[in-house]
Amino acid sequence: MSGGRHPLVLGAGLFYPGGEHITGWRSPAAQPDRYLDLDYYAEFARTAEDGRFATVFIADELYVWDRYDSGIDHGVNIRPEPFTLLSALSQLTTKIGLAATVSTTYNEPYHVARKLASLDYLSEGRAAWNLVTSASDEEARNFGKDANLDHAVRYRRGEEFVEVVQGLWDSWDDDALRYDKASGFFADREKVHVLDHQGEFLSVRGPLNIPRPPQGHPPLFQAGASEAGRALAGRTADAVFTLGSDDLVAGQRLYTDYKLRARRSGRDPEDVKVLPALQPVIGRTLAEAEEKLRLIEELTPEQVALDLLSHWLGEDLGARELDEKFEFDPDLAGFNQSKSLYASIVALLGERDYTLRELYRTVLRRRFVLGTPDSLADRLATTYEERAADGFILMFPTLPDTLTDFVAYVVPRLTDRGVYPAEYAGDTLREHLGLARPGSRYAA
């Protein structure tokens, strides 16, 4: 790691209990009857810990995916609540970080600050949060609304939400607690601060009823590649979870963009880790990896693939002819779900003509990276060395086999190449990420 750069960072993403792919639960190695079994998640976290992953990264959504009929019939709609799950895992692991997804649209900051501070204490400094603003109307309908907030409004609320949460964490100075039995003073009142926040969306007095977390501020992950998402990340995020790309130059441009945004916000660019998603399909040979992907595709009913594409584009495509030229009039400005994923599909349509069948097959296939242990290690190391990433969030298409194979065969090659640590740098997630503990806003 030249120039004292922090080693490559890996996060173990859990998007669905059966893996990143919605029908991964059908794979031969899958164990769908265990998706509400704590031991299943403990095995996942311990395997990632054996591979010295910086963190477990629990994705979450606050609804059942049922916009189209196949979502109920074929998809995994089981999602244990992240804080409950990670609190249990904090007692069954010792080093790995524990990142929970939090919607800033359908939560209140006092609750979130309190839960994350509690998790940080239970785990002795391993908590983190993945900020999302929620992208689907289905979520809105579970919280008394007919439709989701406008994209720009969601991100303004999200930024204010971060400000309030971090302000609440700073409620107590690090030395505020006295525990003085003789005098009867439990804490020093002068070292406990009232936030008294009054903003566009939020009104929060404080103080928080938990002292300042072990990490000061548990690290903030943020997964948004739209203009609003990038702006928020540059100002607030400790790590950015981005869409992966086969294009090294495009990855370098995105990497540089996040770093420049951090610098313009008065931050050290090295304090924002850029972590693209990567969905590996691992084979002893490329042909074996291709066969594994073919099986994943066979286990995905055509209707599910079509419904996924409909969801990502915000338009029911079920009545379209599958083998005629696909016509689509994009409206990125008016789209109110995930703009970055939408934009990536629109860019694909700009490359050549597609039939609908070709499009959904191509979109699904491009979500995966096929390779041998050597080729995958080379890809990760090169992307890191060429400053297109500081690390990766691995999203495993099937579980537990893909994670087990990655730890057994790819991690040693990364370590031998000198880009990945042979042991954890410390005990806290901030240490795993190479981030200092921030001082309180009230510190002298």
N, C-alpha and C positions, 0 to 999 in steps of 0.2 A: 504494500500500500504506500505508494510514493507520496511525498509531501505530507506525511502524517495523516492522510485521509482515513476516516473511519472504515473498518472492514465492511464488506457486503452484508446487508441486512436481509433476513428472510422472515416473512410472516406466514403462518399456516391458516389460510382462510377456510371458513366453514360456511358456505352459502346455503346449502341444504344439508340435512343430516347425512344424506347418501352421497354427497359430493357436489361439485359445482354444477353439474348437469342435472336438469329437472327429472330425468328418468334414469339417473345413475343408480337408483335403488333397485333396478332390475338386473344389474350386472351380477355375474356369478359370485363375486366376492362380497357383495353387499349383504347387510344384516338388518333389513328394515324392521324386524320385530324388536330391535334394540334401540330404536330412535328415541325412546323415553327412558332409557337405562343409563344411569349416571356412569357406570363402568365403561360404557361405549365411548363417552366423551372423555373420560379419564385416560383411556387407552390412546385416543387421538392426541390429547395434550402431552402425554408422557412420551409418545413416539416423536412428536415435534421437539420436545425438550431434549430427547436423546440426540436429535440433529442440531441442537443449539439454535433453534429458531428464536428470534427475538420475542415473538408474541403469537398467541392464538388470536385470531381475528374473526369474531362472530358477526356475520351479517344478520340483518333482521328486517322484517317488514310487518306492519301492523294490520294485516288482513289475510284472508284466504284467497289464493289466486283462482278466481272463478268467473272472470269476465267472459270466458268461453267454456263450453261444456267440458272439454277435455282437461281443463285445469283441475277439476275435482276428480275425474275418472282416473287420470294417469300421473298427475304431479304429486310431489311431496308437499303437503300443506301442514306439516308438523314443524313448529319452531318453538323450542323451549325459551322462556323469557331469559335474556342474556345475563342480567345481574344475578338472578337466582342460580343459574348454571355456573357462572364464573366464580361466585362466592364459594360454591361447593368445590370447584376445581382448585381454588386457592389453597385448600387444605390437602390436596392430593398431588400437588406439584411443588417445586421449590425454586425454580429459576425463571420459567417462561412467563412473559407478559400476558395479560388478560384484557383484551380489548373488546368492549361492548359497543354495539351500534345503538345510537340514540337519535331519535327524531326530534329536532328542535321545533318542529311545527306542532307536534302532538304530545309535548311534555311541558313541564314548567321547570325553570332553572333551579329553584330551591330543591326540588326533589332530586334532580340529576346531580347537583353538586353534593348533596348528602349521600346518595348511593355510591358515587364514585369515590368520595372520601372514605366511606366505610370499606369499600372493596380495596382501596389502597392500603388501609390499615390491616385488614384481614390477610392480605397477600404480602405484607411487608414491602410495599413499594413497587407493585407490578401491575397496577391498574392503568387502563387507558380508555379513551372513548373515540369512537368513529362517528363523526358528525354527519348526519344526513338531514335533508330538509323535507323528505318524503315526496314521492313523485307521482303517486297514483290516486285517482279519485276514490278508489275502493277504500283507502285509508281514511279519507275525509268523511266518508259515510259511517265510519265507526266512531266518529267523534263529533256528531251532531251537525255536519256540514254536507251540502250536496256535491260540492266539488272542491278540489284542492286550491290552496292559495296560489295566486300568480307566481311564476318562477322568480321574478325579481323581488317580490315581496317576501317570499320564503327565505331568500338569501339575506335580505336586510334583517329579518327577524333572527336568522341564524347567527349573524355577526353580533347582534345585541345580546343574544342568548349566551354566546361565549364570554362576552365582557362581564355579564352578570355572574356566571358560574365561577369564573376565575376571581372575580371580586369577592364572592362568598368564601372561596377557599382561603383568601387572604384575611378573613375576618379575625383570625387569631394570629398574633405574632408567634414565632417559633418558640419563644421563651415565656409565653403568657401563663402557662400552667405552673403553679407553685407547690401544690400538694402539701401545704404546711399545716400539719395537724396541731401543732402547738398554738399557732396564732389563729387557726380556723380559716385561713385564706386558701381556697382551692385554686384561684386564678387571680391575675393582676388585671383589674378592670381597665386600667389605662392601656392595656395591650390587647384589648378586644374592641373591634371596630364595627360601627354601623355603616353598611353600604349605602343605604338610602338612595337606591337607583330609581329614577323616573325617566323612562324613555318612550320611544315611539310605540313599542308593543308591550313593554314589561314595566311593572312597578313592584320593586322588591326592597324591603327595608333591611333584612338581615339583623344581626349576624347569623352565620351558620351555627348550628348546634353541634358541630364536630370540629375539633381543632384542625389546624393546617395539615394537609396530608403529608405523608412521608416524602413524596416526590415534589412537594410544594404545589405544583400543578401536574396532575397525571397527564401524560402526553395526549395531544389532540391529533387524531387522524381525520382527514377530510377527503371524501371521494367525489370530486366534482371537477369536470374539465371544461365546462361552459365558461364564458367570460366572467359571469358572476361567481362561479365556483372557483376559478383561478384567482380572482381578486380576493376572495375570502381566505383562500389557502395562503396566499402570499402574506397576508396581514396576520393570520392567526395560527395556521397549522404547524405542528411539529413534523408531521409526515403526510404526504399526499399519495392517495391510492388512485392510480390512473389506469385508463385502458391501455393494454399492451399493443405493440406494433411490430411487424416484421421489418419495418423501415428504420434502420439505425439513424439515418439523418433526421427523420421526422421525430424520433425519440430524443435526439440531442436538442432539437429546436424546442420541444416541449419542456425538457429538463432545464434548459437555459432560461426559458420564459418564467418558470416558477422561481428560479434562483434570483432573477432580476426583480421580480415582484417583491420578494422578501427583502432584497437590498433597498428598494425604493421605500419600503415601509420601515426602514431603520433597523433591520434585522441582519444578522450574519447569515448569508445564504447557506452555509453548512448546517444551520439549525433547522432547515426544512429538508427532510429526506424525501426524495422522489422515488416511489415504489410502484412500478407498473404491475398490473395483473399478469400472471402467466399460468396457463392451464396445460400442464405437461401430460403427454401420453408417452409412456416409457416402454421401450422394447429392447431386447438384447441386440436386435437389428432394426433397421428402419422398416423393413418389411413386417416384422412382428408388431411394431408400433402402429403401422398402417392397418394391420388386421384388428388390433384392439380398437382403433377408431371406427373401423367398419362395424364392429359389434355394437359400439355405442350408438351409431347411426341406426342400426337395425332395431335397437331397443327403444328408439324414439318414434312413436307412431307419426305418420305423416300429418295428421290433424294437430298433434301437439306442436310440431315444428311450425306449422302454418299459424297456429294460435300465438306462439311466441313472437313470430314476426309481426303479426297484427298488433300485439301488445306494444312492441318496441316502436312501431310506426304510428300508433294511435288510431288505427283504422281497421275495421273488420274486413279482412280479405277473403273470408270464407266463400263468398259467391263468385270470386274471380276464377277465370279459366287458368288452370295450372300451367298449361304448355303454350300459351300465347304470350307475346311480348308484354312485359309488365310495364304499365304506364303509371307514373306517380308524380304528383305535383307537390314538391316539398314546401313546407312553411315552417322553417326553423324558428323564426321570430315568434310565431303564434303557438308553437308546440309547448306544452306545459308539463311534460314528463322529463325523462332523462335526455337532455339536449345533446350530450356528447355521444351517446349510443346512436341516437337518431341521426346525428351528423355523419357518423362513421358509415351508416348504411346508405345515406344519400351520396356520400363520396364514392362508395362502391358502385352505385348506379351510374355515376358519372364516368366510370371507366369503360363500360360497354353495355350493350343491351342484354337483358336477362328475361327469361320467363320466370313466373312466380316460383315454379318448382326449383329452377336453378338458383334463384336468389336465396330462398330459405335454406337450401342445402349448403350454399356457399357461406352464408352468414354463420350457420352453425359450425361448419368445418373450420372457419377462420378463428373461431374462439379457442381452438386447441393448437398446441405446439407439439409436433411429433419429433421424437428423437431417441437416440441411444444415450446411455449415461454420459459417454464422452461428448457427444454433440450438444447435449443439453447443458453440460457443465461449461463447454466452450462458449455457448451462446450467452449464458448468464454472466460469465466472467468478462467476455468482450464488451457486452453492453455496459457493465460496471466500469471497466477500464477506459472505455471511450466516452465516459460521462454522459450516457443516455439514461442512467439510473443509479441510485444509491443502494438498490436492493430490489426485492420483488415480494409481492403478496402472491403466494402460490395458491391457486384455486384448483383442487384436485377433482378431475371429472368423475372418478369413482373412488369409494372408500371401503375399507381401509387400505386396499392394495397399493394405490398410487402413492400415498404418503409413505408407506413402508418402503416401497422401492426407491423413492427419492432419497430418503434418509440413508438407506443401505448402499446405494450405488452412485448417486450424484453428489451428495454432500462430501464424501471423501475426496472426490476429484476436485471439488472447489477448494477444499482445504489444501490439497497437494499443490494446487496452482498458486496458493499464497494470497487469495482474495477473501477467504472465509476463515473465521477464527477457529482455533483448535479447542477453545474453551470460552465460557462466558466471561465478559469483561468485568462483571460485578454481579450484584444481587438485585438491582432495580432495573425496570424497563428503560428508564432514562439512560442508565449506563450501557444497556444493550444497544441503544440507538446512538450513543455518543453525544448525549445532550446533557448540559449542566442543569442542576436544580435551580429554577428561577427564584430570585428574591421576591419578597412581598412588596406590593405597591406602597405599603405603609412604612417600609424600612427607611431608616435615616439615610 
